[in-house]
């Protein structure tokens, strides 16, 4: 699964730390998400989508193998 978190953050002028605080995780979690080393839980995905006022589908891209 890939995501557009980094692109959205940069468009909105949000730092990794700002996003982490807003959704209740560590900056390291945001880094891991952006690098594809961690997949967000459904709850976290909803929080991130809500923060950027968009849908989960717009942020997270599911790629079938």
Secondary structure per residue as TSV (DSSP state, phi and psi in degrees):
chain	resnum	aa	ss	phi	psi
A	1	X	-	360.0	131.8
A	2	X	E	-109.1	170.6
A	3	X	E	-149.4	167.5
A	4	X	-	-112.7	26.1
A	5	X	H	-60.4	-48.5
A	6	X	H	-59.4	-44.7
A	7	X	H	-62.9	-44.1
A	8	X	H	-63.9	-42.0
A	9	X	H	-58.3	-48.7
A	10	X	H	-65.1	-41.0
A	11	X	H	-59.7	-37.9
A	12	X	H	-93.1	-2.8
A	13	X	T	68.4	35.4
A	14	X	-	-105.3	132.0
A	15	X	-	-81.8	165.4
A	16	X	H	-59.6	-41.1
A	17	X	H	-64.7	-43.4
A	18	X	H	-58.9	-46.3
A	19	X	H	-65.1	-42.6
A	20	X	H	-57.7	-47.3
A	21	X	H	-63.4	-42.8
A	22	X	H	-62.9	-34.2
A	23	X	H	-105.4	1.7
A	24	X	T	79.0	35.0
A	25	X	S	-130.1	180.0
A	26	X	-	-87.6	161.6
A	27	X	H	-60.3	-35.8
A	28	X	H	-60.9	-35.9
A	29	X	H	-64.2	-42.9
A	30	X	H	-63.3	-42.7
A	31	X	H	-59.2	-46.4
A	32	X	H	-63.7	-39.1
A	33	X	H	-62.3	-48.4
A	34	X	H	-63.1	-32.3
A	35	X	T	-89.0	1.1
A	36	X	T	74.4	17.2
A	37	X	S	-92.3	-6.5
A	38	X	S	-145.4	138.8
A	39	X	-	-104.8	129.6
A	40	X	-	-67.1	144.0
A	41	X	-	-67.8	164.4
A	42	X	H	-60.6	-40.7
A	43	X	H	-62.5	-45.2
A	44	X	H	-66.4	-40.0
A	45	X	H	-59.9	-42.3
A	46	X	H	-62.8	-42.2
A	47	X	H	-62.8	-42.7
A	48	X	H	-65.5	-45.4
A	49	X	H	-60.8	-43.4
A	50	X	H	-63.7	-40.4
A	51	X	H	-59.2	-39.7
A	52	X	T	-93.5	7.0
A	53	X	T	54.1	48.8
A	54	X	S	-143.8	-170.3
A	55	X	-	-103.0	160.2
A	56	X	H	-58.9	-40.6
A	57	X	H	-63.1	-28.0
A	58	X	H	-75.5	-23.1
A	59	X	H	-99.7	-44.8
A	60	X	E	-105.8	128.0
A	61	X	E	-111.8	115.3
A	62	X	-	-86.9	124.5
A	63	X	-	-114.7	115.5
A	64	X	-	-71.7	142.7
A	65	X	-	-89.9	360.0
